[in-house]
Every structure is written in C-alpha cells, then in structure tokens.
C-alpha cells in the first residue's frame, strides 16, 4: 500500500512546525505585541501532538531567548524524548533546548544593505540581537516590540562584523512602504521579509524558516513531506510552501493564504488548535489537565 500524501486521509504529521505570534499567541489590540499566554485549547492541542510522537518545533522571527519561555508555557520539554528543536530569527539560528544551545547560525555582511536603507529612511530604528541579553539598537524601539535589554550602539558598530539578522523599523512608515522598499532596493546578497508593521528583517541569502526547518528535519531523519506547518505572517510563506501541509491562519494577508495548502480559523478563534485536531484528535483526561496547566 502506498504512503498517504500529505493532507490526505491516513497521513499524520511527524514534524509540527509552529509560528508563535499570531498563531499560538493572540495579538494585543492596537499594539505590535502579543499576549504571552497560550489559549487553553491551543496548549492542549499542541501537547496532544507531542504525546502522539510528533516533533513539535517552534519556528519564529523571535530571538532564541524569547522563544524558550513559550516552549515552557506549552510544557513541551516534559513530553519530549530528547531536547526540543527551535528555529529562531526567521531560520538564521537553530537551537536545542533545554538548555539553550545554538547548533546552527547563518551570518552575513549586513553593512551595505543597512546603509542603503538608511539613505531612504534616515530615521529608521535598527537592531541586532545580543544573544542571551537583548538587542543592540541605534535608538529605542516602541515599547514591547523587542525583549531583553536594549543597548544603545552606533549602527556602524552593530554591523561591523557578520550578523545573523538585522531588524529595521520605521514607526512613521507603513507596511506598504516597506514592501515597496524591499522590491525597489533589490538588496542583492541579502534576503528580507516584511512584518505586520513597517518592520524589515534582513538575513543571509536563502535563509528562512524553511531552511532552518529543513536542517531540523534532516537531523531527525524526516523530510518536508512529514511536516505540518502553521503560520500567519509574510515570514511564514517559505515555511508553508516547504511543508508537506502548510496551513495559514485565518487573519493572515492574501500572500500568506496563497502560499498555503489550507486556511484555518483566525488566532482569536484558536485556529491552530482546529488544524491540529484534524490529525491528532481531541478530548481526553490529559487534555483536561493541559487546559489548566496540570
């Protein structure tokens, strides 16, 4: 008998790749941040997948140190046979946890791209991660958008050596402004992704959540065909295309929906849980304990 194709009856994901903000965590109305609390239905569904033997991998644009807390909220480490895999910084950094250990990092020379962007957006905010501490920034970012300590640093010092990612933020600009900016600049030798706001992530060419997840799948002896991926942002497009089954959250923009095999409910309606229930079922004594953090 042939193996069921991804998404068909009889198929079950062996790797579950989950975005965090807007997928597991709900957005705070009017803010560019999310509640650091996983809804009960989502927590139970994620844990059900882990209990069924799936490798649950968090894949986010967040830095590694701001992702471990979400893994702890889900209680994933206690359900895993080995340390968790985490794909951070939009795929530029792959880690194991706990304890947090960087096992793969893709760096690049960001100086030329940053200089070109600042010529067009001279008031833009720039940040580079200072791992385990926070970020080096040229000026303060809006409250809540970056985690950890914010260390004032001249831009030229931030990008003097290769880095894994650079964040560009302009509160006076719009998402459409940054979409046009990326297209107009071309940014040769650099990949980029635009966020929900006027937020641009710069990374090495070919780096995305998909490239990070491909490394994890290979280490686990799996392939993209074994993977279910759920996400809501432009930085999830490559991941959704890579996975055997890629699912967009209901509130995602059109370009994300178009990259996906299916669309689930929005984050406020626990869309990630609805999708996971298709493959891992629902309702058990363990789920009741999970819903209360037990």
C-alpha positions as CSV (number, residue, x, y, z in Angstrom):
1,X,0.0,0.0,0.0
2,X,1.3,3.4,-0.9
3,X,2.1,6.0,1.7
4,X,-0.7,8.7,2.0
5,X,0.3,12.0,0.6
6,X,0.5,15.0,3.0
7,X,-3.0,16.2,3.9
8,X,-4.8,13.0,2.7
9,X,-6.6,10.6,5.0
10,X,-4.2,8.3,6.8
11,X,-1.4,10.8,6.8
12,X,-0.2,12.1,10.1
13,X,2.5,14.8,10.6
14,X,5.7,13.6,12.2
15,X,7.1,17.2,12.5
16,X,4.8,20.0,13.5
17,X,6.3,23.5,12.8
18,X,4.5,26.3,14.7
19,X,4.9,30.0,14.3
20,X,4.4,31.9,17.6
21,X,2.9,35.4,17.4
22,X,-0.4,35.4,15.6
23,X,-0.5,31.6,15.6
24,X,-0.1,30.3,19.2
25,X,-0.3,33.7,20.9
26,X,-3.1,36.3,20.3
27,X,-2.3,39.9,19.3
28,X,-2.9,42.7,21.8
29,X,-5.4,45.0,20.1
30,X,-3.7,48.2,18.9
31,X,-0.3,47.0,19.7
32,X,2.5,45.3,17.8
33,X,2.9,42.6,20.5
34,X,1.1,39.5,21.6
35,X,-0.2,38.2,24.9
36,X,2.4,35.9,26.5
37,X,-0.3,33.4,27.2
38,X,-1.2,30.3,25.2
39,X,-5.0,29.7,25.0
40,X,-6.1,26.5,26.7
41,X,-7.4,24.9,23.5
42,X,-4.2,25.6,21.7
43,X,-2.0,24.4,24.5
44,X,-3.9,21.1,24.8
45,X,-3.8,20.5,21.0
46,X,0.0,21.1,20.8
47,X,0.6,18.8,23.7
48,X,-1.6,16.2,22.1
49,X,0.5,16.3,19.0
50,X,3.7,15.9,21.1
51,X,2.2,13.0,23.0
52,X,1.4,11.3,19.7
53,X,5.1,11.3,18.9
54,X,5.3,14.3,16.6
55,X,8.3,16.6,16.9
56,X,6.9,20.0,17.8
57,X,9.3,22.7,16.5
58,X,8.7,26.4,17.3
59,X,9.7,28.5,14.3
60,X,9.6,32.3,14.7
61,X,11.2,35.6,13.9
62,X,11.8,36.0,17.6
63,X,15.3,35.7,19.0
64,X,16.1,32.3,20.7
65,X,16.0,33.7,24.3
66,X,12.4,35.0,23.8
67,X,11.2,31.6,22.4
68,X,12.2,29.3,25.3
69,X,9.5,30.9,27.5
70,X,6.8,29.9,25.0
71,X,8.2,26.3,24.9
72,X,7.9,26.4,28.7
73,X,4.3,27.7,28.6
74,X,3.5,24.7,26.4
75,X,5.3,22.3,28.7
76,X,7.0,20.7,25.6
77,X,10.2,19.6,27.2
78,X,8.5,17.3,29.6
79,X,6.8,15.4,26.7
80,X,9.9,15.1,24.5
81,X,12.2,12.1,24.4
82,X,15.1,14.4,23.6
83,X,15.8,18.2,23.8
84,X,13.5,20.3,21.7
85,X,14.5,21.9,18.4
86,X,13.8,25.6,18.0
87,X,14.1,27.6,14.8
88,X,14.7,31.3,15.7
89,X,15.4,34.6,14.0
90,X,13.5,33.5,10.9
91,X,15.7,30.5,10.3
92,X,19.1,32.2,10.8
93,X,19.5,30.4,14.2
94,X,18.7,26.8,15.1
95,X,18.9,25.8,18.7
96,X,18.3,22.9,21.1
97,X,16.5,23.4,24.4
98,X,16.9,22.9,27.4
99,X,19.5,24.1,28.0
100,X,19.6,26.6,25.2
101,X,22.3,25.6,22.7
102,X,22.9,27.2,19.3
103,X,23.7,24.4,16.8
104,X,23.5,26.3,13.6
105,X,23.8,30.0,12.7
106,X,23.8,31.7,9.3
107,X,25.5,35.1,9.3
108,X,26.1,37.8,6.6
109,X,27.6,41.2,6.0
110,X,24.7,43.5,6.6
111,X,26.5,46.8,6.3
112,X,25.8,47.7,2.6
113,X,22.1,46.8,2.9
114,X,21.6,48.8,6.1
115,X,23.4,51.8,4.7
116,X,21.2,51.8,1.6
117,X,18.0,51.5,3.7
118,X,19.0,54.4,6.0
119,X,19.7,56.6,3.0
120,X,15.9,56.3,2.2
121,X,14.7,56.0,5.8
122,X,17.2,58.1,7.8
123,X,15.0,58.0,10.9
124,X,14.6,54.2,10.9
125,X,15.4,52.2,14.0
126,X,18.0,49.4,13.7
127,X,18.5,46.4,16.0
128,X,20.9,43.5,16.1
129,X,20.5,40.7,18.7
130,X,22.9,40.5,21.6
131,X,22.3,36.8,22.3
132,X,21.1,36.0,25.8
133,X,20.9,39.7,26.7
134,X,18.6,41.6,24.4
135,X,19.4,43.8,21.4
136,X,21.9,46.5,20.3
137,X,19.8,49.4,19.0
138,X,20.5,52.8,17.5
139,X,17.5,54.2,19.3
140,X,14.7,52.9,21.4
141,X,12.0,50.7,19.7
142,X,8.3,51.1,20.6
143,X,7.6,49.5,24.0
144,X,7.2,45.7,23.9
145,X,8.5,45.1,20.4
146,X,11.9,43.8,21.5
147,X,12.6,41.6,24.5
148,X,15.5,41.8,26.9
149,X,17.9,44.7,27.4
150,X,18.2,47.4,24.7
151,X,21.8,48.5,24.4
152,X,22.4,51.9,22.6
153,X,25.0,51.3,19.9
154,X,26.1,53.2,16.7
155,X,24.8,51.5,13.6
156,X,28.3,51.1,12.1
157,X,29.4,49.2,15.2
158,X,26.4,46.9,15.0
159,X,27.2,45.7,11.5
160,X,31.0,45.9,11.7
161,X,31.1,42.1,11.9
162,X,28.8,39.5,10.3
163,X,25.4,39.1,12.0
164,X,22.6,36.6,11.8
165,X,19.8,39.2,11.4
166,X,19.2,42.9,11.3
167,X,15.8,44.5,12.2
168,X,14.8,47.7,10.5
169,X,11.8,49.5,12.0
170,X,10.2,52.9,11.0
171,X,7.2,53.8,13.1
172,X,6.5,56.7,10.7
173,X,6.2,54.4,7.6
174,X,3.6,51.8,6.6
175,X,3.8,48.1,5.7
176,X,3.2,49.0,2.0
177,X,6.2,51.5,2.2
178,X,8.4,48.6,3.4
179,X,7.1,46.2,0.8
180,X,8.0,48.7,-1.9
181,X,11.3,49.4,-0.2
182,X,12.4,45.8,-0.4
183,X,11.3,45.5,-4.1
184,X,13.0,48.7,-5.1
185,X,16.3,48.1,-3.4
186,X,16.7,44.5,-4.6
187,X,19.0,44.0,-1.6
188,X,21.5,41.8,-3.5
189,X,23.4,39.4,-1.2
190,X,20.6,39.8,1.4
191,X,17.2,38.3,1.9
192,X,14.4,40.2,3.6
193,X,10.9,39.8,5.0
194,X,8.4,42.4,5.9
195,X,6.4,42.1,9.1
196,X,2.9,43.2,10.1
197,X,4.1,46.8,10.6
198,X,6.8,48.8,8.9
199,X,9.3,46.1,10.1
200,X,12.0,44.6,7.9
201,X,14.1,41.6,8.8
202,X,17.4,41.2,6.9
203,X,19.2,37.8,6.7
204,X,21.7,35.9,4.6
205,X,20.6,34.8,1.2
206,X,18.5,31.7,1.2
207,X,17.8,31.8,4.9
208,X,14.2,31.4,6.0
209,X,12.1,29.4,8.5
210,X,12.0,26.8,5.7
211,X,15.8,26.5,5.6
212,X,16.0,26.1,9.4
213,X,13.3,23.5,9.4
214,X,14.9,21.6,6.6
215,X,18.0,21.3,8.8
216,X,15.9,20.1,11.7
217,X,14.0,17.5,9.5
218,X,17.3,16.2,8.2
219,X,18.7,15.8,11.7
220,X,15.6,13.8,12.6
221,X,15.7,11.6,9.6
222,X,12.5,13.2,8.2
223,X,11.6,15.2,5.1
224,X,9.3,18.1,4.3
225,X,6.6,15.6,3.3
226,X,6.4,14.6,7.0
227,X,5.8,18.2,8.2
228,X,2.7,20.2,9.1
229,X,3.4,23.9,9.3
230,X,1.1,26.6,10.6
231,X,1.8,30.4,10.4
232,X,0.3,33.8,9.8
233,X,3.0,36.2,8.6
234,X,4.9,37.0,5.5
235,X,7.9,35.4,7.1
236,X,5.9,32.1,7.1
237,X,5.5,31.9,3.3
238,X,8.6,29.8,2.6
239,X,7.8,27.5,5.6
240,X,4.2,27.0,4.4
241,X,5.4,26.1,0.9
242,X,8.1,23.8,2.2
243,X,5.9,21.7,4.5
244,X,4.0,18.7,3.2
245,X,1.0,20.5,4.5
246,X,1.2,24.3,5.1
247,X,-1.7,26.0,6.8
248,X,-2.3,29.7,7.1
249,X,-4.1,31.4,10.0
250,X,-7.4,33.0,9.0
251,X,-6.3,36.5,9.8
252,X,-3.2,36.3,7.5
253,X,-2.8,38.5,4.5
254,X,-3.6,37.2,1.0
255,X,0.1,36.4,0.1
256,X,0.2,34.0,3.1
257,X,-3.1,32.4,2.2
258,X,-1.9,31.9,-1.3
259,X,1.3,30.1,-0.2
260,X,-0.7,27.6,2.0
261,X,-2.4,24.3,1.2
262,X,-5.3,25.3,3.5
263,X,-6.6,28.1,5.7
264,X,-7.7,27.6,9.3
265,X,-9.6,29.9,11.7
266,X,-8.0,33.0,13.0
267,X,-5.9,33.2,16.1
268,X,-8.7,34.6,18.2
269,X,-10.7,31.5,17.3
270,X,-7.9,29.1,18.2
271,X,-7.2,28.2,14.5
272,X,-4.0,26.4,15.3
273,X,-5.9,24.0,17.6
274,X,-8.6,23.4,14.9
275,X,-5.9,22.3,12.4
276,X,-4.0,20.1,14.9
277,X,-7.3,18.4,15.9
278,X,-7.6,17.1,12.3
279,X,-4.5,15.0,12.8
280,X,-4.3,14.3,16.5
281,X,-7.9,14.2,17.7
282,X,-9.4,16.0,20.6
283,X,-10.7,15.3,24.1
284,X,-9.0,13.2,26.8
285,X,-8.3,13.3,30.5
286,X,-4.8,14.5,29.7
287,X,-6.3,17.4,27.7
288,X,-8.3,18.5,30.7
289,X,-5.1,18.6,32.7
290,X,-3.3,20.5,29.9
291,X,-6.0,23.1,29.7
292,X,-5.4,24.1,33.3
293,X,-1.6,23.7,33.1
294,X,-1.7,20.5,35.1
